[in-house]
Amino acid sequence: MDTTSPSGAPPRAGRREWAGLGVLALPTLLLSLDMSVLHLALPHLAADLRPSSSELLWIMDV
């Protein structure tokens, strides 16, 4: 199967490919935002709750 256009340029992404990229990128963006907020809040949580080392790991994993 030939995937190049007659002019020799590769085919351009259509609406379906862009929608697929958005579906994959949105959860990744939300997860990275959530993790950065948690990393910024962790010192304050540790000061208020005084967790042990294993409890801190549980907070980060949850």
C-alpha positions in Angstrom: 0.0 0.0 0.0 1.3 3.4 -1.0 1.0 5.9 1.9 2.4 8.9 0.1 0.5 11.3 -2.0 1.2 11.7 -5.7 3.3 14.8 -5.1 5.6 12.8 -2.8 4.6 14.5 0.4 3.3 12.4 3.3 -0.4 12.5 3.9 -1.7 15.2 6.3 -3.5 14.3 9.5 -7.3 14.5 9.3 -9.9 15.3 11.8 -10.0 11.8 13.2 -6.2 11.7 13.9 -6.4 15.1 15.7 -9.4 13.9 17.8 -7.4 10.7 18.7 -4.5 12.9 19.8 -6.7 15.0 21.9 -8.3 11.9 23.5 -4.8 10.6 24.4 -3.3 14.0 25.4 -6.1 15.2 27.8 -5.7 12.4 30.4 -2.0 12.8 30.3 -2.3 16.6 30.9 -4.7 16.1 33.8 -2.5 13.5 35.4 0.6 15.7 35.1 -1.3 18.6 36.6 -2.5 16.5 39.5 0.9 15.2 40.2 2.5 18.7 40.2 -0.2 20.0 42.6 0.4 17.0 44.9 4.2 17.5 44.9 3.7 21.2 45.8 1.2 20.4 48.6 3.1 17.4 50.1 5.3 19.5 52.5 2.2 21.2 53.9 0.4 17.9 54.2 3.4 16.4 56.0 3.7 19.3 58.4 0.0 19.1 59.3 -0.5 15.3 59.5 3.0 14.2 60.6 2.9 10.9 58.7 5.5 8.2 58.8 7.6 7.5 55.7 5.4 4.6 54.6 2.3 6.8 55.1 3.9 9.5 53.0 4.4 6.9 50.2 0.7 6.0 50.5 -0.3 9.6 50.2 1.7 9.9 47.0 0.4 6.7 45.6 -3.2 7.4 46.2 
